[in-house]
Amino acid sequence: MARLSAPPITLSEEQRRVLEAMVRKHTSPQHKVRRAKIILRAAQGHGIRRTVQQLGVSREMVQRWRRRWLATQEIAAVEARLSDAPRPGAPATYTPEQICAIVALACEAPEASGRPTTHWTQQELADQAMQRGIAKFVSQRVVGHFLKRSCPPTPSCTGVAEHP
């Protein structure tokens, strides 16, 4: 029975330079360094078994990244070729427009909405967002998450009182 060898990988000088720089750079993500090493060894003519032994990774990983490198030849950027494939996920619950509207609401004075307070609570923001039709339902916890990510404390923002 004949043994099949892995398809050869050839690199341009630019690709080789970028991959080698990525391997040397101390701040490169280690998963990308491992992938770059796999491609560099393949370009040097190392087989799958030898690469597995040298890098201490699984055979499946070496085969996967050699295949992906060859399949993504139309992508010029080396970084992009070594990136993870997009993964499916649940659709976002809130649109960016809804998030922006909730953050903007937090920057309004509560008195403008008929609230007799000087600062919003997360629960009041959630209630007001639903009352205005910004979102069908939004919890105080989600509002707090949006504000923590999007709204650094600034003088223009009236602030939100922490709700225990």
C-alpha positions as CSV (number, residue, x, y, z in Angstrom):
1,M,0.0,0.0,0.0
2,A,1.4,3.4,-1.0
3,R,1.9,6.1,1.5
4,L,0.4,9.4,0.8
5,S,2.5,12.5,1.5
6,A,1.1,15.8,2.5
7,P,0.8,18.4,-0.2
8,P,3.8,20.7,-0.4
9,I,3.5,24.3,0.9
10,T,5.5,27.1,-0.7
11,L,5.9,30.5,0.8
12,S,6.8,33.8,-0.7
13,E,9.6,35.7,0.9
14,E,7.1,38.1,2.4
15,Q,5.0,35.4,3.9
16,R,8.1,33.6,5.3
17,R,9.3,36.9,6.8
18,V,5.9,37.6,8.5
19,L,5.6,34.1,9.9
20,E,9.1,34.1,11.3
21,A,8.6,37.6,12.8
22,M,5.4,36.3,14.4
23,V,7.2,33.3,15.9
24,R,10.0,35.6,17.3
25,K,7.7,38.3,18.7
26,H,7.1,37.8,22.4
27,T,3.6,39.4,22.4
28,S,2.2,37.2,19.6
29,P,-0.7,35.0,20.7
30,Q,0.6,31.5,21.3
31,H,-2.1,29.8,19.2
32,K,-1.0,31.8,16.2
33,V,2.7,31.1,16.9
34,R,2.0,27.4,16.9
35,R,0.1,27.7,13.6
36,A,2.9,29.7,12.1
37,K,5.5,27.1,13.2
38,I,3.4,24.4,11.5
39,I,3.3,26.3,8.2
40,L,7.0,27.2,8.4
41,R,8.0,23.5,8.9
42,A,5.7,22.5,6.1
43,A,7.4,25.0,3.8
44,Q,10.8,23.5,4.9
45,G,9.6,20.1,3.7
46,H,8.9,18.6,7.1
47,G,6.2,16.0,7.1
48,I,3.2,15.8,9.3
49,R,4.7,13.1,11.7
50,R,8.0,15.1,12.1
51,T,6.1,18.3,12.8
52,V,3.9,16.6,15.4
53,Q,7.0,15.3,17.1
54,Q,8.9,18.6,17.0
55,L,6.0,20.8,18.2
56,G,4.2,18.4,20.5
57,V,0.8,19.0,18.9
58,S,-1.8,16.6,17.6
59,R,-1.7,15.1,14.1
60,E,-5.2,16.6,13.5
61,M,-3.9,20.1,14.3
62,V,-1.0,19.8,11.9
63,Q,-3.3,18.5,9.1
64,R,-6.0,21.1,9.8
65,W,-3.6,24.1,9.5
66,R,-1.8,22.7,6.5
67,R,-5.2,22.3,4.8
68,R,-6.4,25.7,5.9
69,W,-3.2,27.4,4.6
70,L,-3.6,25.8,1.2
71,A,-7.4,26.5,1.1
72,T,-7.0,30.2,1.9
73,Q,-4.5,31.1,-0.8
74,E,-6.7,33.9,-2.1
75,I,-6.2,35.7,1.2
76,A,-3.1,37.8,1.1
77,A,-2.7,38.7,4.8
78,V,-0.8,36.0,6.8
79,E,-2.5,37.1,10.0
80,A,-5.9,36.4,8.4
81,R,-4.9,33.0,7.2
82,L,-3.9,32.0,10.7
83,S,-7.1,33.3,12.3
84,D,-9.8,31.1,13.7
85,A,-12.7,30.3,11.3
86,P,-15.9,32.2,12.1
87,R,-18.1,30.3,14.5
88,P,-21.9,30.3,14.5
89,G,-23.6,31.7,17.5
90,A,-26.9,32.9,18.8
91,P,-28.0,36.2,17.2
92,A,-27.6,39.3,19.3
93,T,-30.5,40.0,21.6
94,Y,-30.1,43.8,21.4
95,T,-29.2,45.8,18.3
96,P,-26.4,48.4,18.5
97,E,-29.0,51.1,18.0
98,Q,-30.9,49.8,21.1
99,I,-27.7,49.7,23.2
100,C,-26.8,53.3,22.1
101,A,-30.3,54.5,22.9
102,I,-30.1,53.0,26.4
103,V,-26.7,54.6,27.0
104,A,-28.0,57.9,25.7
105,L,-31.0,57.6,28.1
106,A,-28.5,57.2,31.0
107,C,-26.9,60.5,30.0
108,E,-30.2,62.3,30.1
109,A,-31.3,63.9,33.4
110,P,-34.0,61.8,35.1
111,E,-36.0,65.0,35.7
112,A,-36.5,65.2,31.9
113,S,-38.4,61.9,32.0
114,G,-40.5,63.0,34.9
115,R,-38.5,61.2,37.6
116,P,-38.0,63.1,40.8
117,T,-34.4,62.0,41.3
118,T,-31.0,63.3,40.3
119,H,-29.5,60.0,39.3
120,W,-30.8,56.9,37.5
121,T,-30.8,53.5,39.0
122,Q,-30.3,50.6,36.6
123,Q,-33.9,49.4,37.3
124,E,-35.3,52.9,36.5
125,L,-33.3,52.9,33.2
126,A,-34.6,49.5,32.3
127,D,-38.2,50.6,33.1
128,Q,-37.8,53.8,31.1
129,A,-36.2,52.0,28.1
130,M,-39.2,49.6,28.0
131,Q,-41.7,52.5,28.5
132,R,-40.1,54.4,25.5
133,G,-40.2,51.3,23.4
134,I,-36.4,51.1,23.0
135,A,-36.6,47.4,23.9
136,K,-39.5,45.0,24.5
137,F,-37.8,43.7,27.6
138,V,-34.5,44.7,29.3
139,S,-33.3,43.8,32.8
140,Q,-31.4,46.1,35.1
141,R,-28.5,43.7,34.9
142,V,-28.3,44.0,31.1
143,V,-28.5,47.8,31.4
144,G,-25.6,47.7,33.9
145,H,-23.6,45.6,31.5
146,F,-24.2,48.1,28.6
147,L,-23.2,51.0,30.8
148,K,-20.1,49.3,32.1
149,R,-19.0,48.6,28.5
150,S,-20.0,51.8,26.8
151,C,-20.3,54.7,29.2
152,P,-17.1,55.9,31.0
153,P,-17.8,58.4,33.7
154,T,-17.9,61.8,32.2
155,P,-19.3,65.2,33.3
156,S,-21.9,65.1,30.5
157,C,-23.3,61.8,31.8
158,T,-25.5,62.3,34.9
159,G,-24.5,58.9,36.3
160,V,-26.3,55.9,37.4
161,A,-26.8,55.0,41.1
162,E,-25.6,51.5,41.8
163,H,-28.4,49.1,42.5
164,P,-27.6,46.3,45.0
